[in-house]
């Protein structure tokens, strides 16, 4: 049989993307993503060019407009992009700037010709965003002229249009719409613009950023301006209640990343204070927010830990054999904003979320160590406060870790827990996909459920009495409640602790869950409702993922048993009772409220509550659980006035169920 022919892989098989396709077919290479994040980055590339102009002293205002059709406009009042004919290159500058990926005004090495500290460094941004746009309209004012350009999906339309104008103000206005053929999502939220512009205002003091957001009613305007940059911002974060006042340090250095690499300049500035109420650390380089930090963050961590640790040692504040502090202990009380600039920058990638310059790290580390040493000598009271708070953080962290490990040990267990959890009755199968745990009300219900269940896959744990109203208490008090810890042990998945103060107690692991269904089974009366509410609230507070993933159910108990000579009907609602009576017609019957679970015969228990073919299980949704939790707070919490109001408005619904003789 002849071999199947395959296409030849030869010299003509290699092809290169050309023109706009270099971006349009591989946006992730340039922008880091072909999704919304990449689209956001393309917008920032245009904005960064305007910021560079303003920071060089050309214009102090930038207007950003977010249109409802997802187009964006950035207008600055700088010198205006040069777009006319370039004699040296033999081409129009607009072709170089908008259609060449590595061209721009930031590569020049001649003094006075280049941006010294540039955010848009590599010449990719403007061209790449143009290539990735459905359209781009450009207006440039300079030299007494207005220059207009239009691009559609990477192609220029009608060349460069020039006209004389009387307008004295120079500047550049670019409006474009990111292309849905390039990005999967182009709906950049207003919140993203607000966040970016606030950050840029922080690190570019004195530059006014105006956000215009188009709505059905017109344009909303919002302004971002920090006259004193990172100092104003650090004070804003810290508020009025700080441990130490904001310090502002700055310096300039020259150096190189390696002996054979060129020398470059670095400007360092840092504003920080210590607080026992808030914590926040942010790093910026050449105006770009370093989400992943890099060199400046590494320098801050090492310098602050080294100098504070040295002070604590010299002051004799460590206890005998006590471990040294970590940056986590420092960071937990630190408000710090770092803004650096350099004439050469090594970014981790085009998205500029971290820098890797060795010299920037070295310069900043040395600078901070020196400044902190002087600060501690000149401000001994501040130094003592800082040391004391950092030690408090360290010891709290270590105690919390010890508590977490003890709790994890306490809540852990093997499948054979009969001797460890009082009155827990396990099932035989080890197949987690089949196992069901019934959380039942009291010992009497335990008896009837135990006899009525299918012991192959149904297990039971009784709630002895009521879960105390400790779910509003601190976590360490909650876990002293035996009922709660027994249930958590039996579930096997640990707990989720959401509060920042106690997050170390969190030990949740869904893979540890031993059950396919967690069924809450209580009587259909007021007491049963209250116990159900408490159990649900406990699960909502301590293991919300079980509810979100659909593991938690309520076993619905019938309200009425209607018995005839031949058949017993179970009615779970008033309307079902009416339907049953209609079916019976004029025949004889007896009707009674359904007995409590503990009074049911085993076969009745199986039929109404445990048989997968006949039982009714209600899957608990997150919204139901939240409403239950809020009801728990209302009925059992501190809001006495709200509780009285609820009872006054709704109490009549429960009179029939109340035990009033």
N, C-alpha and C positions, 0 to 999 in steps of 0.2 A: 504494500500500500504506500503511495507516494507521501512524503512528508508534507505537512501543511506549511504553505509559504507564510513567512512573517515579513513585515515591512523592514527594509534594510536600514541599519543604523550606521551611517557613514558620515563623511565630511559635510554633506549638505543637510544633515539632520539637525544641526545645532542652529537655533534661532535666538535672536535677542528682541526683547520688547523695545519698541521705539516710541518717541514722543510721549503723548499723554498716557498711552497704555502702560508705561513704566509705573505709573501711580494707579491708574484706574483698574488695572487687573491685579495689582498687588498692594492694595492700600495698607494692609497690615505691616508691610515692610517699612513704610515711611511713618505711619501714624500709630503703629503699635496694635491696631485692631481695625477690622472692617465694620465694627458695630458702633454703638453710640459713643463709646469712649474715644474711638479714633476720630469720629466726627467732631467731638469736643476739642480734641487736640488740634484739628485742622483750623478751628476758629481761633485757638490761642496763638497759632503761628502768625495770623494776620495782626492780632492784638499786640503781640510782642514787638513787631516792627514799629508800631506807633509808640509803644512804651520806650523803646530805644531812642527814638527821636526826641521825645519829651525829656528823657533823662540827660541827653546831651545838651539840654537847654533850649530846645526849639519847640515851643508850645508847652502850655501847662494844663491842657484840657483834652480829654479824649471822650468822644460820644459813641456809645455802643447801642445799636437798636436791634431789638428782637422782634421780628414781624410774625404775624399769625400764620403765614404760609411757610414758616420755618426758614425763610431767608434771613440773612444777618447783614448788618451794615456797621462798619468801623470807620469813624472820621477823626482825623487828627489835624492839628494846626502847626505841623512841623514845616520843613523846607519843601516838601513835595518830592515824590520819587522822580529822579531824572529819567525821562523816557525818550528824549529826542536822539538824534543820530550821534553815535559814539565814533569819533575819528580813529581812536587807537584800536578799537575792536573791529572797525569797518562794518558795524551793524547798529540797528536802533537799540537803545538801551531797554525799551519795553520788551524786546524779544529776549534779551539777556535775563531781565528780572522776572518776567512772567512765564517764559517758555524754556529756560535752562535751569536744571535742578541745582547746579553748583555755580551760581553767579550771584553777585550782590555787592553792596558797598562795604562789606565787613571783612574783606580779605586783604585789603590794602595794608602794606607794611610801612607806608610813608607817613611820617609824623603829620597829624592834622587831617589826614584823609579818612581815617577809619574810626569806627565806634570803639572807644577804649574798652568799655565794659559792656559787652553786648549780650542780650538775652537770645535773640535770633542769631545763632552763630554760623550755621553751616550752609546758608543759602538755599536750603530745601523748601522752607516754609511757604513763601508766597507762591512760587511756581507749583508746588505740590498741591496746595489748596485750590489753585486755579484749575489744575488738571482734574481734581476730584469734584468740581462744581458743575451743576446743571447749566448755570450761567454765571458770569461775573462781569459787573459793570464798574468801571474805574473812572473817577474824576480827579484830576491833579491840577492844583493851582500853583504856578511858580513862574518867575520871569515875566509877569504881566500877561500870562497866557493860561487858558484852560485847555488841558489835554484830556481827551476822552478815548476810552478803549472798551470793547466788548468782546467777551469770550463765551463760546457755547461748547460745553463738553470738551474743553481743552483746545479748541480751535478758535483763532482770532477771526472776528467778523469786521470787515470794513477798515482794517488798519488803524492808524493813529489819526484822530481828528483833532485839529488845533484851531483855536479861535482866541482873539485878543479880548481881554476883559479888564474892567476898571477896578476889580476887587484887589485890595491891597494884601489881605490875609493870604498866606500860602498854606498848603496842606494837602492831604490825600483823603479821599472818600472812596471806600470799596464796599460794594454790595454784591452779595452772591448767595446762591442757594446750594447747599451740599446736595450731591446727586444720589438719589436712591438706587441708581444703577451701580454705585460704588460702595455706599454704606447701607447696612441693613436697617438703620434707624437714624433719622436726622432731626428728631424732635428734642432739641436741647432745652432742658427745663430752665425756667426763670431762676430757680434756686442755684443752678450751676453757675449762671452768669453772676448772680449776687455773690456767691462764694469766691469766684475767681477775681472779681473786681475789688472786693474787700481786701483780699490778700495782696493784690497789686498796689492798692492804695497804702497798705501798711508798709511795704518795702520800697515805695517810691514817694517819699514824703514831699508834700506840696503839689503833687499832680492830682488834678480833679478828674474823677471818672464818673461819667453820667450814663446811667442805664435807662433807656427808653423801651418800655415793654408795651407792645400793641395789644389792645383788648377790643371788645366790641364797642366800647364807649369812647375809644381813642387811645392816647398814649399815657401810661403812668411813668413818672420820672422818679428816679432815686439817685442820690449822690453819695459818692464814697471819697473821703478826703481825710488824711491823717497828716496834719501840719508837722508834727514831730515824729512821724513814722513809727518805728518799732517801740519807742518809749511810750507814746500814747497808747499803743495797742497793749503792751504789757500791763500798763496801769488799768486799762479797761478790763482785761482778763482778771487781774488780781482784785479789783474793787477796793473798797476803803479798809477792809479788814485783812491786813497782811502781817506776816511775821517780821519781814525786813523790807525797807523801801526799795523801789526799783533802782538798779544800778545800770548805767549805760557805759559801755567800753568800746573803743574803736582803735584800729591800728592799720598801718599799711606795711606790707612786706614784699621783698623780691626774692625769688628762688626758682628752683627747677625740680622737676619730678625725678630726674636721673642725671647723672653727671654729663651724659652726652646729649641731653635734651636742652632746648633753648630756655633762657630765663624769662620769667613772666611776673607780672605784678598782681598782688592780692590785696583787697580791702576787706577788713574784718570789722563787723559791728555786732554787738550783742546787748540785749536788754533782758534783765532777769530780776526776780525777787523770790523769796520763799513765803509759803502760805500753808496754813493747816486746814484750809477750806477748799481750795481749788488747786488743780495741777494741769499744766499744759506745756508742751514743748513743740516748737515749730522751727523748721530750718528752710532757708531760702538761699538760692544762689543765682546771681545775675537776674534777680526778680522772679525766678521760677521756683515754685513751691516744691521742695524735695520731700515728696510723700514717703520715700524710702530712705531718706537721709544721706547715708554715705559718709564721706570724709568729715564734714562738720559734726555730725552726730557722734561719730566715733571719737573725735577729739573732746567733745563735751563730756561724754561718758567717762573717759579715762581721767581727764583733768579734774572734774568735780569729785569723783570717787577718791582719787589719790590725795587731793588737798584736804577734803573733809575727814578722811580716814586719818591722815597725819595729824590734824588738829585734835581729833578725839583721842588718839594715842598720847600725844604730848600733854593733853589736859587730864589724862588718867581717867577718862570717862568709861572706858570698856570695863566690864566685869571680868573676874578671873576666868580664863579659858573661853571667853566669849568670841564668837566668830566675827569677822570684819563685815562692814557694811557692803551692800551692792548698789548698783545704780538704780535698781527698782526702789530702794529705800530713799534715795535722793530724789528721784523723779516723782515720787508720791507727794512731795511737798514743793515741787519746783514749777515756777512759771518762767519760761525762757523762750525768747524769740531771737534767732540768729539770722543775720542777713549778710552774706558775703558776695564779693564780686571779684572776678579775675579776668585777665586779658587772654588767658588760655584755659579752657575747661574740658575735662574728660567726663562726658556723661556716660552712664551705663548704656543708654540707648537713646534714640531720637525723642522719646517721650519725656526725657529730662527729669525723671523722678528720683534720681540719685546721682551723685558725682563721685569720682574715684581718684581725684588728684592726690598724690602722695604728699606733695609739698603743702597743699592747703591743710591737710590733716596735721602735718608737723608744725606748721606755723601757728595754727590755732591752738594746738595742745600746749605749745611752749608759752604762747601769749596768755592763755587762760590760767595756767599754773602760776605765772608771775603775778597776774592781776589779783587772783584769789589770795595769794600769799600776802600781798600788800593790803588787800581789803580786810582780811582777818586781823592783821596787826593794827590797822587804823580803826577798826570797828569791832573791838572785842565783845561787846554786848550782842551784836548781830551774829558773830561767829558762835557764841555760846548758844544762842537761840536755835541756830541752824543745826548745830551738833545735837542738841537735845531732841529736836523734832525728828531728825534722821534716825536717831537711836530708838525713839518711840516707834517709828515706822518699821524698823528692823525687827524689834522685839514683837510687835503686833503680827508682823508677817510670819515669824517663826512660830508664835503661839497658834496662829490660824492654821499653819501647815500641820502642826502637831495635832490640833483638833480635827482637821480634815482626815488625817491618817487614822486617828482613833475612831472617827465616825465611819470611815470606809470599812474598817475592821469590824465595827459594831454591826453595820448594816449588811456586811457580806455573809454568805452562808452557802451551804451545799444544798442539793435538792432534797437530801434527807434532813428535814428541819423539824421532824416531829417532836424531838426532845428539846429543841431550842425555842420554838414558838408555841406558847401555851394553847392547847386545843386546836391547833392547825391539823387538818385532815387532808393528806396528800392524795393524788390519784396515781394509777399504776404506770401509765404511759410516760415515756421520756421524750416523746415527739412534741416539741414545742408548738408545732403547727396545729396540734389538736387540743392541747391542754387548756382548760378553763378554770379560773379561780372565782368562786362565789364569795363575796364579802357580805356576810349575813348579820342580822340584828339579833344578838343575844344567844344564850346557850340553848334555849328551847328551839329556836329556828335551826341551830346547828344540828340538833337531834333529828328533826324531820327532814332537813336537807340531806343529812348524811345517809338516812335510810332511803330517801327518794331519788338520789342521784344515780348516775352511771359512774361507778367508781373507777372505770377504766380511764376516763379523761376529765372528770369533774372533781375539783378539790374545793375545800371550804375553810374559811377562817372567820370566826365570829368576832364581832365588835362587842367587847364586854362593857356594858354601860355606854355612856356618851363620850365622844372625843371632846376633851376639855376645850374651852375657848382659848386655846393657846396658839392658834394659827395666826393671831395678831401679834404674838410675842416674838422675841429674838429667836434666831434659828437654834442656838444652843439650848434654849428652854424647850423649843418644840421637840427636839430630839431626845429630851428626857422623858417624854410621854411614851409609855410602853406600848400603847395601842398603835400609835403612829409608827414607831420603830419596828414593831412586829409586822405591820402591813408592808413596810418598805423592804424588810428582810425577805418576806415571802415573794414580793414582786421580783426582786433580784436585780433591778436595773439601777439602783442608787437614786440620788436626788439631784434636781437642778436648782441651784441657788442663784437667783438673778441679782440680788443686791450687791453693789460694789464692795460694801464693807465686809460681806461674808462670802464672796465668790469662791474663796478657797475651800469652802465646805462642799462645793459642787462635786459630785462623783458619778454623774449620770452616764450610763452606757446602754444604749438601746439593745445591743447584742446580748446583754445580760438578762433581759426580760425572759421569764420562764413560762409565759402564758400567751396564748393566742387571743383570749378574751378575758377581760377583767370585768366581772358582772357584779353590780351593786344590787343587793336584794333586801328590801325592807318592807315592812307592813304598809298598807294603803291608809294610814291614819296620820294624825298630826305628829306623833312621836316618830313614826317611820319617816315622814317627810323631813323632819329636822335631822335625823341621823343620816339620811341620804344626802342632805345639803352639806353636812359636815364632812362626809367622806368625799363627796365631789369637790368641795372646796380644798380639801387636803391634796387631792390628786392634781387639781388645777394649779395650786401653789407650788407643790413639790415635784410633780412629774408632768408638766403640761404637754410634753411631747407625746405621751401615751394618748392623750385626748386628741391632739392634732393628727396623729397617725391612725386614729380610729380603733384603738384597742379597748376603750372604756364603754360599757353598756349599762343600762338600767333594766332590771327584770321587772316588767310591769305586772303587778298583782291585780287580780280581778276585784272589782268593788262589790259585786253581788254574785251569789250562787242561787240559781233558780232551779228547783228540783220538781220534776213531774214523776209519774209512776215509772216511765221508761227511760228518762234521760235527765242529765244535769247540764244546765246551760251556765256558762261563765260570762258575765257582762263586765267589761272593763271601763265602760262609760255609761252615762245615763241614756244616751241614744241606743246603745247596744241592749240595755235593759228593756227599753220600749220595743225594740225589734223582737227580742226573745218572747216577750209577753204577747206580741201580735201573732207570732208563730204558734204559740200554745193555744191561743184563742180562748174558748170557754172551758177548756179542760182544767182539772184540778192541779194546783202547784203550790209550793211553798217558796217564799223568797226571804233571803236574809243577807245581811252584809257579810262579805267573805270573812272567814275567820283569820286571825293572825297566823303568820307563817308557822309559829310554834305549835298551833293547834291543828294544823293540817295533817291528814293521814299521808303516809309516804307516797301512795299511788296518786293522791290528789296533788301533792307537791311536784311529782314528776310530770304529771299531765299539764299543770298550769304554769310552771315556772322553770322546769329543767329539761324537758324533752325538746330537742331541737326542731321536731316536727310540729309541735303544738304551742310552744312557749312564745311569748312576745318580748323581744329585746329591743330597746330603743338605743341606737348608737348616739353617744353624747358628742355634740359638736363643740368646737372652741367657743362659739358665741353663746351656746347654752351654758357652758361651764362658767364663762365670764359673768353671765347674768346671775347664775347661782351664787358665785362668789360675792357679787354686789348685794344680793339678797341676804347672804350670810352677814356681811358687814352691817346691813341695815337692821337685821333682827337681833344680832348678838354683839354689835360693836358699840362705839361710844356715842353715836348720834341719837340721843334720847328723844329729841324733838321729832326727828325724822321717823323714828320707830312709832311714836304715838300717832303721828299723822297717818302712817301706813295702816295701823290697826284701826283707827277711826274710819278710814275710807274702805278698808277691805275685810275687816273683822267679821262682818255678817256672813261672808262666804264660808267661814269655818265653824259657825255656831252649831251646825248639825253634828260636827265631828267632836265637839268639845265634851268633856266628861262632866256634865252639869246635871245634878239630880235635884 
